[in-house]
Amino acid sequence: QYAAGSGIVQYSYVYPKESSITPEQKTYIKSYADSFENALHAGSYQDTAIGWRHYADEKTFIDYFIVNEVSRNVDGYRLSSYFYKDRNSKGGKIKAGPVWDYDLAFRNADYCNGSNIDGWSYKFNSVCPTDFWQVPFWWDKFLSDSAFKNKLKCRWKDLRATTLSISHCYQVIDSIVNLTAEARQRHFVQWPVLGEYVWPNPQPIPTSYEGEIQTLKQWLAARLDWIDKNLSNVGSCADYPGDVNSSFLINTLPNPFKDGDYVIVQSKESQVLQVKVMDAAGRLMWYSSYRLRAGNNYFRVPVTNWNG
């Protein structure tokens, strides 16, 4: 597998182990992984029957994306990624996970923007293009798939109301603080590193354990807020500003627009939209109706056909 701008991204066998895997199993795994990547790279990649979903479990990749982005894992996607595939009788598709290797996550990386609150981890290649280990093309393709973005938005909103609510995140952090109360006393006697730089700690370095916890909480809250504001606001779970009872949002592209330019209507549901264009005197210049589908809809207003 190739990642843009780098060498080969290597797949390694975990189970069966290299010492016990059979040639037939190797051939099957390689063929299946190749089929997945070829389907993802093809023009028909969004097709639900022959696209990448035929080979991979979409939900697990959505969750894997969220875990890596919440933690801003600088090694995520490109180095520390586990995938598994059950036999066909158990579903048979490639699944992302389990999650693994997050020591350089949650702010703890002072290189390649690893400690930043803003920015996407999956865009690592544009931040550190000279690093040999680059992110595979998978994630750019996923994030250009309209159905994937729709489901990602829905999953994100569900999690932000539950597992990823800031109150629940703080509760988990506090519970671990309490659980390790006795052990960390022995830990910092053996390794007195509080306030000391240990690669790749970002600056400023808290001087106390309490300061470390406070810094983690502040960073996590800001990171979640950034994702809230920057995740693609599309599909059936899109947020609509203004009137909470509104079921659609209209934008022009560009604004002001001329003949042939697009009007974008983002709709919560399938519905019929009636469009009227009035002049400054209140006269009807143009009228039409459109059948909208849930999500983004595009149409043109024929300016040159207005009657005045």
C-alpha positions as CSV (number, residue, x, y, z in Angstrom):
1,Q,0.0,0.0,0.0
2,Y,1.3,3.5,-0.9
3,A,0.8,6.7,1.0
4,A,1.0,9.9,-0.9
5,G,4.6,11.3,-0.9
6,S,6.2,8.5,1.0
7,G,7.5,5.0,0.7
8,I,5.5,1.9,1.2
9,V,3.2,1.6,4.2
10,Q,3.7,-1.9,5.5
11,Y,1.1,-4.3,6.7
12,S,2.3,-6.7,9.4
13,Y,0.7,-9.9,10.5
14,V,-0.4,-10.1,14.1
15,Y,-2.6,-13.2,14.1
16,P,-1.9,-15.7,12.7
17,K,1.7,-14.9,13.5
18,E,4.3,-14.7,10.7
19,S,5.8,-18.0,11.9
20,S,2.5,-19.9,11.6
21,I,0.5,-18.2,8.9
22,T,0.1,-20.4,5.8
23,P,0.9,-19.3,2.2
24,E,-2.8,-19.6,1.3
25,Q,-3.8,-17.3,4.2
26,K,-1.2,-14.8,3.1
27,T,-2.5,-14.8,-0.5
28,Y,-6.1,-14.5,0.7
29,I,-5.4,-11.5,3.0
30,K,-3.3,-9.7,0.4
31,S,-6.0,-10.2,-2.3
32,Y,-8.8,-9.0,0.0
33,A,-6.8,-5.9,1.1
34,D,-5.9,-5.1,-2.5
35,S,-9.6,-5.4,-3.5
36,F,-10.6,-3.0,-0.7
37,E,-8.0,-0.4,-1.8
38,N,-8.8,-0.8,-5.5
39,A,-12.5,-0.3,-4.7
40,L,-11.8,2.8,-2.5
41,H,-9.5,4.3,-5.3
42,A,-12.0,3.7,-8.1
43,G,-14.5,6.3,-9.4
44,S,-17.3,4.1,-8.1
45,Y,-16.0,4.1,-4.5
46,Q,-19.2,5.5,-3.0
47,D,-21.3,2.8,-4.6
48,T,-22.9,0.8,-1.8
49,A,-22.8,-2.5,-3.8
50,I,-19.3,-2.4,-5.5
51,G,-17.5,0.4,-3.7
52,W,-15.3,0.2,-0.6
53,R,-18.2,-0.7,1.7
54,H,-18.4,-4.1,0.1
55,Y,-15.1,-4.9,1.8
56,A,-14.9,-2.8,4.9
57,D,-17.2,-2.1,7.9
58,E,-18.1,1.6,7.7
59,K,-19.1,2.1,11.4
60,T,-15.7,0.9,12.7
61,F,-13.9,3.3,10.5
62,I,-16.1,6.2,11.6
63,D,-15.4,5.3,15.3
64,Y,-11.6,4.9,14.5
65,F,-11.6,8.4,12.9
66,I,-13.3,9.9,16.0
67,V,-10.9,8.3,18.5
68,N,-7.8,9.5,16.5
69,E,-9.2,13.0,16.0
70,V,-10.4,13.6,19.6
71,S,-6.9,12.6,20.9
72,R,-5.1,14.2,17.9
73,N,-2.9,11.2,17.7
74,V,0.2,12.1,15.8
75,D,0.9,8.5,15.0
76,G,-2.7,7.7,14.2
77,Y,-3.6,6.4,10.7
78,R,0.0,6.1,9.5
79,L,1.9,4.0,12.0
80,S,-0.2,2.6,14.9
81,S,-3.3,1.2,13.2
82,Y,-4.8,-2.2,13.9
83,F,-7.4,-3.8,11.5
84,Y,-9.0,-7.3,11.6
85,K,-11.2,-9.4,9.5
86,D,-13.4,-12.2,10.6
87,R,-14.3,-15.2,8.4
88,N,-17.2,-14.6,6.0
89,S,-19.6,-16.4,8.3
90,K,-19.1,-13.7,10.8
91,G,-19.5,-10.8,8.5
92,G,-16.2,-11.0,6.7
93,K,-15.4,-7.3,6.3
94,I,-12.3,-5.4,7.3
95,K,-12.9,-3.6,10.6
96,A,-10.8,-0.8,12.1
97,G,-9.5,-1.4,15.5
98,P,-8.8,-2.1,18.3
99,V,-7.3,1.3,19.1
100,W,-3.7,1.1,20.1
101,D,-0.7,3.3,20.9
102,Y,-1.8,6.7,22.3
103,D,1.3,7.7,24.2
104,L,1.8,10.6,21.7
105,A,-1.8,11.7,21.8
106,F,-3.9,14.1,23.9
107,R,-1.4,17.0,23.5
108,N,1.7,14.9,24.2
109,A,3.7,15.5,21.0
110,D,5.7,18.7,20.3
111,Y,6.2,18.0,16.6
112,C,4.0,18.0,13.5
113,N,1.3,20.0,15.3
114,G,0.7,17.1,17.6
115,S,-0.2,19.3,20.6
116,N,-2.4,21.7,18.6
117,I,-6.0,22.1,19.5
118,D,-6.9,22.9,15.9
119,G,-6.3,20.9,12.7
120,W,-7.1,17.3,11.6
121,S,-4.8,14.5,12.4
122,Y,-5.6,12.7,9.2
123,K,-4.1,15.7,7.3
124,F,-0.6,14.8,8.7
125,N,0.8,14.7,5.2
126,S,0.2,18.4,4.6
127,V,1.8,19.3,8.0
128,C,4.9,17.1,7.8
129,P,5.3,16.1,4.1
130,T,8.9,15.1,4.5
131,D,8.2,12.4,7.1
132,F,8.7,9.0,5.6
133,W,5.6,7.5,7.3
134,Q,2.7,9.2,5.7
135,V,-1.1,8.7,6.1
136,P,-2.5,6.4,3.4
137,F,-5.0,7.8,0.8
138,W,-7.9,6.0,2.6
139,W,-8.9,8.9,4.9
140,D,-9.1,11.6,2.3
141,K,-11.3,9.3,0.3
142,F,-13.6,8.5,3.2
143,L,-13.9,12.2,4.0
144,S,-14.9,12.9,0.4
145,D,-17.7,10.3,0.6
146,S,-21.0,12.1,1.2
147,A,-22.6,9.1,3.0
148,F,-19.6,8.7,5.2
149,K,-19.6,12.3,6.2
150,N,-23.4,12.1,6.9
151,K,-23.0,9.1,9.2
152,L,-19.9,10.7,10.8
153,K,-21.9,13.8,11.7
154,C,-24.7,11.7,13.2
155,R,-22.3,9.5,15.2
156,W,-20.4,12.5,16.5
157,K,-23.6,14.2,17.7
158,D,-24.7,11.0,19.5
159,L,-21.3,10.6,21.2
160,R,-21.1,14.3,22.2
161,A,-24.4,13.9,24.0
162,T,-23.1,10.8,25.9
163,T,-19.6,9.3,26.0
164,L,-17.9,12.4,24.7
165,S,-19.8,15.0,26.7
166,I,-17.3,17.1,28.5
167,S,-18.9,16.2,31.9
168,H,-18.4,12.4,31.1
169,C,-14.9,13.0,29.9
170,Y,-14.0,14.8,33.1
171,Q,-15.7,12.1,35.2
172,V,-13.5,9.4,33.5
173,I,-10.3,11.5,34.1
174,D,-11.2,12.1,37.7
175,S,-12.0,8.4,38.3
176,I,-8.5,7.5,37.0
177,V,-6.9,10.1,39.2
178,N,-8.6,8.5,42.2
179,L,-7.7,5.0,41.1
180,T,-4.0,5.8,40.8
181,A,-3.7,7.9,43.9
182,E,-1.4,5.5,45.8
183,A,0.4,4.1,42.7
184,R,1.5,7.5,41.4
185,Q,3.2,8.4,44.7
186,R,5.6,5.5,44.2
187,H,5.8,6.3,40.5
188,F,7.1,9.8,41.0
189,V,9.5,8.7,43.6
190,Q,11.0,6.2,41.2
191,W,10.8,8.6,38.2
192,P,10.8,12.3,39.4
193,V,9.8,13.8,36.1
194,L,7.2,16.3,37.0
195,G,8.1,19.6,35.5
196,E,10.9,18.1,33.5
197,Y,11.0,17.7,29.7
198,V,10.6,14.1,28.6
199,W,10.5,13.7,24.8
200,P,8.2,14.8,23.2
201,N,6.4,16.9,25.9
202,P,5.1,20.2,24.6
203,Q,5.6,23.5,26.3
204,P,4.6,24.8,28.8
205,I,5.2,21.7,31.0
206,P,3.1,21.7,34.2
207,T,5.1,21.5,37.4
208,S,2.7,19.3,39.4
209,Y,0.4,16.4,38.8
210,E,-2.6,18.5,39.5
211,G,-1.3,20.9,36.8
212,E,-1.0,18.0,34.4
213,I,-4.6,17.0,34.9
214,Q,-5.9,20.6,34.6
215,T,-3.9,21.0,31.4
216,L,-5.3,17.8,30.0
217,K,-8.9,18.8,30.8
218,Q,-8.5,22.3,29.3
219,W,-6.9,20.9,26.1
220,L,-9.6,18.2,25.7
221,A,-12.5,20.6,26.1
222,A,-11.0,23.0,23.5
223,R,-10.3,20.1,21.1
224,L,-13.9,18.8,21.3
225,D,-15.1,22.3,20.7
226,W,-12.9,22.7,17.7
227,I,-14.2,19.5,16.2
228,D,-17.8,20.6,16.9
229,K,-17.2,23.7,14.8
230,N,-15.1,22.2,12.0
231,L,-16.7,18.8,11.3
232,S,-18.6,18.8,8.0
233,N,-22.1,20.0,8.8
234,V,-23.9,17.9,6.2
235,G,-26.7,15.3,5.9
236,S,-29.6,14.4,8.0
237,C,-27.9,15.3,11.3
238,A,-26.7,18.7,10.2
239,D,-27.0,21.6,12.6
240,Y,-29.2,24.5,11.4
241,P,-28.5,28.0,12.7
242,G,-31.2,30.5,13.6
243,D,-34.8,29.2,13.9
244,V,-34.7,25.8,15.5
245,N,-37.9,24.9,13.6
246,S,-36.3,25.6,10.2
247,S,-35.9,22.4,8.1
248,F,-33.6,23.9,5.4
249,L,-30.8,26.4,5.0
250,I,-30.2,28.3,1.7
251,N,-26.9,29.6,0.5
252,T,-25.8,31.1,-2.8
253,L,-22.5,30.3,-4.5
254,P,-21.1,32.9,-5.0
255,N,-22.9,35.8,-3.4
256,P,-24.1,37.9,-5.1
257,F,-24.8,35.5,-7.9
258,K,-25.2,35.8,-11.6
259,D,-26.9,33.7,-14.2
260,G,-25.7,30.1,-14.1
261,D,-24.4,30.3,-10.5
262,Y,-25.6,27.7,-7.9
263,V,-28.1,28.1,-5.1
264,I,-27.4,25.5,-2.4
265,V,-30.2,24.2,-0.2
266,Q,-29.3,22.1,2.8
267,S,-32.4,20.2,3.8
268,K,-33.1,18.1,7.0
269,E,-35.5,15.9,5.1
270,S,-37.2,15.2,1.8
271,Q,-39.6,18.0,1.0
272,V,-40.8,20.4,-1.7
273,L,-39.4,23.9,-1.7
274,Q,-41.1,26.8,-3.5
275,V,-38.8,29.6,-4.5
276,K,-39.9,33.1,-5.4
277,V,-37.7,36.0,-6.4
278,M,-39.0,39.4,-5.8
279,D,-37.6,42.8,-6.8
280,A,-37.3,45.8,-4.6
281,A,-40.8,47.0,-5.5
282,G,-42.2,43.6,-4.4
283,R,-42.9,42.4,-7.9
284,L,-42.6,38.6,-8.6
285,M,-39.7,38.2,-11.0
286,W,-39.4,34.4,-11.0
287,Y,-41.0,31.4,-9.4
288,S,-40.3,27.6,-9.3
289,S,-40.5,24.6,-7.0
290,Y,-37.9,22.0,-6.3
291,R,-38.2,18.5,-4.7
292,L,-35.4,18.4,-2.1
293,R,-33.7,15.3,-0.7
294,A,-32.1,15.2,2.8
295,G,-28.7,16.8,2.6
296,N,-27.3,19.2,0.1
297,N,-29.3,20.2,-3.0
298,Y,-28.0,22.3,-5.9
299,F,-30.0,24.3,-8.5
300,R,-29.6,27.3,-10.7
301,V,-31.7,30.4,-10.7
302,P,-32.0,31.6,-14.4
303,V,-31.4,35.3,-13.9
304,T,-31.7,36.2,-17.6
305,N,-35.2,34.7,-17.7
306,W,-36.7,37.1,-15.2
307,N,-39.6,39.2,-16.3
308,G,-39.7,42.8,-15.2
